[in-house]
């Protein structure tokens, strides 16, 4: 009889351990899932920041190029007109 009581106690202990293990595993999965989401959010934020920075640099470069072209046209209007006509003529011949 004492052995049956002891076996029952062992089974109860094992059952309690399994319940604790399930709880710990569930908690671990929640933390892993949260960490993965935070990692993805951080990566997306870094990519967005990089894209904004890239766009800002290229927009500034485009503005500088347009200003430089505008100055060149104002300094040499006849040459600019002849270059535009030549590019149009060649473009027309190529596309024909």
C-alpha positions in Angstrom: 0.0 0.0 0.0 2.8 2.4 0.8 4.4 1.7 -2.5 1.1 2.6 -4.3 0.9 5.9 -2.4 4.5 6.6 -3.4 3.9 5.8 -7.1 0.9 8.0 -7.0 3.0 10.8 -5.6 5.6 10.3 -8.3 3.0 10.4 -11.0 1.6 13.6 -9.5 5.1 15.1 -9.4 5.7 14.2 -13.0 2.3 15.6 -13.9 3.1 18.8 -12.1 6.5 19.0 -13.9 4.8 18.5 -17.3 2.4 21.3 -16.5 5.3 23.6 -15.5 7.2 22.6 -18.6 4.2 23.5 -20.8 3.9 26.9 -19.0 7.6 27.6 -19.4 7.6 26.5 -23.1 4.6 28.8 -23.7 6.4 31.7 -22.1 9.6 31.0 -24.1 7.7 30.9 -27.3 6.0 34.3 -26.5 9.4 35.8 -25.8 10.9 34.4 -29.0 7.9 35.6 -31.0 8.1 39.1 -29.5 11.9 39.2 -30.2 11.4 38.2 -33.8 8.7 40.9 -34.2 10.9 43.5 -32.6 13.8 42.4 -34.9 11.7 42.8 -38.0 10.4 46.1 -36.8 14.0 47.3 -36.2 15.1 46.1 -39.7 12.1 47.7 -41.4 12.8 51.0 -39.6 16.4 50.9 -40.6 15.5 50.2 -44.2 13.0 53.0 -44.2 15.5 55.4 -42.7 18.1 54.4 -45.4 15.5 54.9 -48.2 14.6 58.3 -46.9 18.3 59.2 -46.7 19.0 57.8 -50.2 16.0 59.8 -51.6 17.2 63.0 -49.9 20.7 62.6 -51.3 19.4 62.0 -54.9 16.9 64.8 -54.7 19.6 67.2 -53.6 21.9 66.0 -56.4 19.1 66.4 -58.9 18.5 69.9 -57.8 22.2 70.8 -58.0 22.4 69.3 -61.5 19.3 71.2 -62.6 20.7 74.5 -61.2 24.0 73.8 -62.9 22.3 73.1 -66.2 20.2 76.3 -65.8 23.3 78.4 -65.2 25.1 76.8 -68.3 22.1 77.6 -70.5 21.9 81.2 -69.2 25.7 81.6 -69.9 25.6 80.1 -73.4 22.1 80.3 -74.8 23.0 79.8 -78.5 25.3 76.8 -77.8 22.5 75.3 -75.6 20.0 75.8 -78.4 22.3 74.1 -81.0 23.0 71.2 -78.6 19.2 70.7 -78.1 18.6 70.8 -81.8 21.3 68.3 -82.5 20.1 65.9 -79.7 16.5 66.2 -81.1 17.7 65.5 -84.7 19.7 62.5 -83.7 16.9 61.2 -81.5 14.5 61.6 -84.3 16.7 59.7 -86.7 17.3 56.9 -84.2 13.6 56.5 -83.5 12.5 56.6 -87.1 
